[in-house]
Amino acid sequence: MYDAKYRHWHAKPKADELYQLSTYAHRLHVQRAALLYPGHDGQYSQVTVGALRLATIGVPVLSTRCRPDSRR
C-alpha cells in the first residue's frame, strides 16, 4: 500500500504520517506500506512497527530532460 505526500522526502517521517499509514495498513490487512515523497532516486528508509514494515521513498517527479518548449 502506498500513500503519496507532497512535502520533501525525509528519512524520518512525521509521527502523524506513520500513525495514518499504520492505521490504513491495519484496516487493509497488509504488512508492508510506503510513504512516497517528491525526491531523488535512492532516497529510502524503513521502520518496523510490530509486524508492519513502513518505508519512506523519494520519487523523482521532474525529469531533467523536460524542456518548456516541448509542449504538444
Phi, psi and omega in degrees: 000139180237148174226121181274136177242160185240026171245165183296150181299139172224141180299328180247109180289163177292152182301320181293329177291319176296318179298314180300312182294318180293326177295314177300314182298317179298314181294328181267000178060046175245154181250358177226136180210159182217145170261127179254131181234152169299132182187214184233157174305140177093351178279114185203137170213164183216145175226145178248130178236102186063235178270359184267129175256121180247127180246152168243131186229129173275129183243124176294125182250345178237135177270139176286349180271355179288140176235141179301331183273006184265015179292142179232000000 
